[in-house]
Amino acid sequence: MAMKNIFCAILMVLFVSITSFGQTLDGYKYVFVPTLTYTNGGTDIYGISRMLRGFFESKGFIVLTESSTLPNELKVNPCLSLWCVISSSNETSTVTIDLKNCKGEVYNTTQNSDHWLS
C-alpha cells in the first residue's frame, strides 16, 4: 500500500510541475503508457501502469499501450502524443516517470519512498 501512496504523490508532483516541461498538456491527444517491467522479469506488481493510464484517461487522453494499433492521425502527426516511461526499483523503492514529446523534450520525476514515509 505504501508504494501506491508514493505513486499517487508522484503523480501530483508530475502534473503540478508539468508547466516546466516547456508546454502544457494542451495539444496532446494521446499518451503511450507501457506496462512497467522490473529487472527481475516481473510486471507491474503494484499496478503503477494501470493507475497512470487511469489518470491520463481521466484527463481526456487516449491511452495507448503495447497492444494498441497506432492511429493514422498519430502516424501523420506524432506531436499529438506524449510517450511515458515508468521505471521502479524494488531494491531502492524508487519510481521514475519520464514523459517525452516529439521534440525530444523530457519531463522527469523521481521519488524515493523514504521521502514520503515518515
N, C-alpha and C positions, 0 to 999 in steps of 0.2 A: 504494500500500500504506500510505503514511503516513496518508492520510485514514481508512482502515479502522481503523487503530490509534487514531487520535484519537476516532473514533466509539465504539469499544469502551470507551475510558476515560470518555467522556461518559456512556455507559450505566451504568457503575459509579457515577459521581458521582450520576446521576439517582436510582438506586434505593437507594443508601446514604442519600441525603438525603430520601427520599420522606416520611418522617415529618413533615417541616416543611411538608408540603402541607396539613396540617390533618386528614388522615385517613391511614390506611394503605391499602394496595391491597385489603384485605379489604372485601368488599361490592360490589366492581366485578366484573362478569362479562364485559363487552365492552370493547373498545378500538377506536376508529376510527383507522386509520393510513393516510392518503392517500399517494399516490406523490409524492415530492419533485419539484417542478418548478422549474427555475432561471430566472432573469430572462432568459436568452438563449433560452428555449424548450426546452432540453434537459431530459430527465427522468432523475433518479436514476442518474447515471453511475458513482457509487461503490457502489451497492447499499445505501444507508443505509436506505431504506424497508423493503427486504427483510430486512435484519438486525434492524431494530427489530420487524418483525412476528414474526420467528422468536423473538426474545427474549420478547415478550409471550406467544406461544403456549407457550413452554417454562415460563412461569409460570402456565399454566392459563387464560389469557384466550381468549375467542372474538374473533378479529380480524376487523374489518370494513374494507372498502376502498370506493373509489368505485363499484365494480361490485356491491357487496353489496346484497341486499334487507334493509331494516330489519326485524328480527324483531318480531313482535307484542308480545312481552314488553317490548321496549325502547320501543315506541310508548307503552305503558301507563306504564312507569316509566323515564324517561330517566336517572334517577340510578344505573342499573346500569352506566353506561358512562363511560369517560374518552374525551376527544377529543384527539388528538395533532396538533400542528402542527410540522412539521420545516422548517427553512429553512437554507440553506447559501449561502455566498458564495465563489465560486472566487477572487475578487479578494483577499479577506482570509483565506481558508482558515478561515472561521468556521462552526460548526454550532450551531444553536439548536434546542432541543426544548422545546415547551410542552405540558403536559398540563392539560386543563381538565375540571372536573367540572360537574354540572348546576347547581351553586350559583354557577358563575362563578369559583370559586377556581382559581387558576392556579399551577402549579409550573413554573418556567423554569430552564433551564441553558444557558449559552452558553460555548463554549470555542473558543479560537483555537489553530491548530496550533503556533504559536510556543511555547505553554505546554507542549506535550507533546514537541516536538522539541528536543533539546539537543545 
